Amino acid sequence: MNNVVMTADNDKLIYLFSLTGNVPLFVNSGLEGDLLFLEIDGLYAAVKYVLESDYSEENIKKNISDVAWLDANVREHLRLITLIMQVETVIPFNFGTIYKSEDSLRQFVSQYANNFRETLKYLENREEWSVKVFCDRKKIIENIGTLSHNISDIDQQIKSSSPGKAYILGKKKKEIIQTEIKVIYNTFSKKIFTALNELCEEYRFNVILSSELSEKDEDMILNVVFFINKENIDDFIKCSDMMTHEYSDIGMIFDITGPWPPYTFLNILQSYAG
């Protein structure tokens, strides 16, 4: 493909979505909308012109406070990168990565071209997948006797004790249930992580979110991102499906999504302005 020359437009800025080692094959199919693929030192930058009223340093700070604007534009950012990912290994850039001119963009890419080429090799044939596991606390409590040796021991003692002692043991049982739930969560999160990690090359743990932040009634017990060789994706999904079925009776809920742009596993410089 011939090098794309972007016509100067003093009223617009250049928005950088991603870099690839080849121009995506869907180019000129109409799917890419107003995307341009700018060749720089053997790399292809997916870019488009954007308005200063949206993306100048001053205006973007105002616009990101508009939830509707931010949501729509972040979704479009991810949609276009995901589209490119379907046909090429991609280095994704953060939402709102802006350059004031083609020259400043070229200087940036050229300066780090070797690093970018090495990164593309590292990312090739690998995908990023997110795994979140939630647990229904009520179901855990319903099954606590079979899940906790401590609780099952107390239950046995209650059955064989006098009414007075049984009452005391019953109060003790209520006190330790919350501690036992934490132990159970920890045990199952380790089992699930270990099984899935055997099929992956790298991982990153994310923060366990509260119900308010996760917007789920169930408790989050695992939040991890895996980097997986494409040839292992089917086995990864089969393994997660098996555990979803195996643990459903005790309230385990799996939320597995992917592939995502590989932001988690990138350790390269990402610049917001040229």
Residue pairs with C-beta under 8 A, 6 or more apart in sequence:
1 23
1 27
1 37
1 39
2 39
3 38
3 39
4 36
4 37
4 38
4 39
6 14
6 36
6 38
6 47
6 49
6 102
8 101
8 102
9 49
11 51
11 52
12 49
12 50
12 51
12 52
13 49
13 50
13 51
13 52
13 55
13 56
13 98
13 99
13 100
14 47
14 48
14 49
14 50
14 98
14 99
14 100
14 101
14 102
14 105
14 274
15 47
15 48
15 49
15 50
15 55
15 96
15 97
15 98
16 45
16 46
16 47
16 93
16 97
16 98
16 99
16 105
17 35
17 46
17 47
17 48
17 77
17 80
17 81
17 84
17 92
17 93
17 97
18 45
18 46
18 81
18 84
18 90
18 91
18 92
18 93
18 261
19 43
19 44
19 45
19 46
19 90
19 91
19 93
19 109
19 116
19 120
20 43
20 44
20 46
20 84
20 88
20 89
20 90
20 91
20 120
21 42
21 43
21 44
21 88
21 89
21 117
21 120
22 44
22 88
23 37
23 39
23 44
24 32
24 37
24 44
24 46
24 84
24 87
24 88
25 87
25 88
26 32
26 83
26 86
26 87
27 37
31 83
32 46
32 80
32 83
33 48
33 80
34 48
34 49
35 46
35 47
35 48
35 80
36 46
36 47
36 48
37 44
37 45
37 46
37 47
38 44
38 45
38 47
38 102
38 105
38 106
39 45
40 105
40 106
40 109
40 110
40 113
41 109
41 110
41 113
42 113
42 117
43 109
43 113
43 116
43 117
45 105
45 109
46 80
46 81
46 84
47 105
50 98
52 59
53 59
54 60
54 63
54 73
55 63
55 96
55 98
57 98
57 273
60 96
60 98
63 69
63 70
64 70
64 96
73 95
74 95
77 95
78 261
81 90
81 92
81 261
82 260
82 261
84 90
85 259
85 261
89 120
89 123
89 124
89 125
90 123
90 261
90 262
91 116
91 119
91 120
91 123
91 266
91 268
92 261
92 262
92 263
92 266
93 270
94 263
94 270
94 272
96 272
97 270
97 271
97 272
98 272
98 273
98 274
99 105
99 108
99 273
99 274
100 273
100 274
101 274
103 274
104 273
104 274
105 274
107 274
108 271
108 274
109 116
112 268
112 269
115 268
115 269
116 268
119 266
119 268
123 262
123 265
125 229
125 230
125 231
126 201
126 227
126 228
126 229
126 230
126 262
126 265
127 227
127 228
127 230
127 233
127 258
127 259
127 260
127 262
128 225
128 226
128 227
128 228
128 258
128 259
128 260
128 261
128 262
128 263
128 264
128 265
129 225
129 226
129 228
129 233
129 236
129 256
129 257
129 258
129 259
129 260
130 224
130 225
130 226
130 255
130 256
130 257
130 258
130 260
131 192
131 196
131 222
131 223
131 224
131 225
131 226
131 240
131 254
131 255
131 256
132 214
132 220
132 222
132 223
132 254
132 255
132 256
133 188
133 189
133 192
133 220
133 221
133 222
133 223
133 252
133 253
133 254
133 255
134 214
134 216
134 218
134 219
134 220
134 221
134 252
134 253
134 255
135 185
135 188
135 218
135 219
135 221
135 250
135 251
135 252
135 253
136 217
136 218
136 250
136 251
136 252
136 253
137 181
137 218
137 219
137 251
138 251
139 249
139 250
139 251
140 147
140 181
140 184
140 185
140 250
140 251
141 177
141 181
143 249
143 250
144 151
144 177
144 180
144 181
144 184
145 151
145 152
145 155
146 152
147 180
147 184
147 250
148 180
148 183
148 184
150 176
150 180
151 173
151 176
151 177
151 180
154 169
154 172
154 173
154 176
155 173
157 165
157 169
158 166
158 169
158 170
158 173
159 166
161 169
185 219
185 221
186 221
188 221
188 247
188 252
189 221
189 222
192 222
192 243
192 247
192 252
193 203
193 222
193 224
195 239
195 243
196 226
196 236
196 239
196 240
197 203
197 226
199 228
199 232
199 235
199 236
199 239
200 226
200 227
200 228
200 232
200 236
201 227
201 228
201 229
202 226
202 227
202 265
203 224
203 225
203 226
203 227
204 224
204 225
204 264
204 265
205 223
205 224
206 223
206 224
206 225
207 223
208 220
208 221
208 222
208 223
209 220
209 223
210 220
211 217
211 218
211 219
211 220
214 220
218 251
218 253
225 260
225 264
226 236
227 262
227 264
227 265
228 236
237 256
240 254
240 256
243 252
243 254
244 252
244 253
244 254
